[in-house]
Amino acid sequence: MFWDLGGKKSTQQDLTNAMGSMYAACLFLGIQNASAVQPVVDVERTVFYRERAAGMYSASPYAFGQNPW
């Protein structure tokens, strides 16, 4: 898909092809990552609802606590 894409930039069609290829690649990676994270979020959501109903904390501290970095 990206073979020799940087060298081809003489026409508007070449630029459109490059932008379309990058868009498709980013879209694919985004969907792939979202589908990988979805089962984890499904399990964690029930934990969050239970802890929020108990009055432990609000959504912001829980979201920051889930951050891996």
C-alpha positions as CSV (number, residue, x, y, z in Angstrom):
1,M,0.0,0.0,0.0
2,F,2.8,2.4,0.9
3,W,5.4,1.2,-1.6
4,D,7.3,4.2,-3.1
5,L,4.5,6.5,-1.9
6,G,6.9,9.3,-0.9
7,G,8.5,9.5,-4.3
8,K,5.2,9.9,-6.1
9,K,4.0,13.4,-5.5
10,S,3.8,15.0,-8.9
11,T,0.1,15.1,-9.5
12,Q,-3.0,15.7,-7.4
13,Q,-4.0,12.1,-7.8
14,D,-0.7,11.0,-6.2
15,L,-1.5,13.2,-3.2
16,T,-5.0,11.9,-3.0
17,N,-3.7,8.3,-3.1
18,A,-1.3,9.0,-0.3
19,M,-3.9,10.7,1.9
20,G,-6.4,7.9,1.3
21,S,-3.8,5.2,2.1
22,M,-2.9,7.0,5.4
23,Y,-6.5,7.4,6.3
24,A,-7.3,3.7,5.6
25,A,-4.3,2.6,7.7
26,C,-5.2,4.8,10.6
27,L,-8.8,3.8,10.5
28,F,-7.9,0.1,10.4
29,L,-5.5,0.5,13.4
30,G,-8.1,2.4,15.3
31,I,-10.8,-0.2,14.8
32,Q,-8.3,-3.0,15.6
33,N,-7.2,-1.3,18.9
34,A,-10.8,-0.6,19.9
35,S,-11.9,-4.2,19.4
36,A,-8.9,-5.4,21.4
37,V,-9.8,-3.1,24.3
38,Q,-13.5,-3.6,24.3
39,P,-13.5,-6.9,26.4
40,V,-11.4,-5.2,29.1
41,V,-13.7,-2.2,29.2
42,D,-16.7,-4.5,29.5
43,V,-15.4,-6.2,32.6
44,E,-14.1,-2.9,34.2
45,R,-17.5,-1.2,33.6
46,T,-19.3,-3.4,36.0
47,V,-16.6,-2.8,38.6
48,F,-16.9,0.9,38.1
49,Y,-20.7,0.9,38.5
50,R,-20.4,-1.1,41.7
51,E,-17.8,1.2,43.2
52,R,-19.5,4.3,42.1
53,A,-22.8,3.1,43.6
54,A,-21.0,2.5,46.9
55,G,-19.8,6.2,46.8
56,M,-16.1,5.4,46.6
57,Y,-15.2,7.9,43.9
58,S,-16.4,9.6,40.8
59,A,-15.6,8.9,37.2
60,S,-12.5,11.1,36.8
61,P,-10.3,9.4,39.5
62,Y,-11.3,6.0,38.2
63,A,-10.4,6.9,34.6
64,F,-7.0,8.3,35.7
65,G,-6.4,5.1,37.7
66,Q,-7.0,3.0,34.6
67,N,-4.3,4.8,32.6
68,P,-1.4,2.4,32.0
69,W,1.3,5.1,31.9
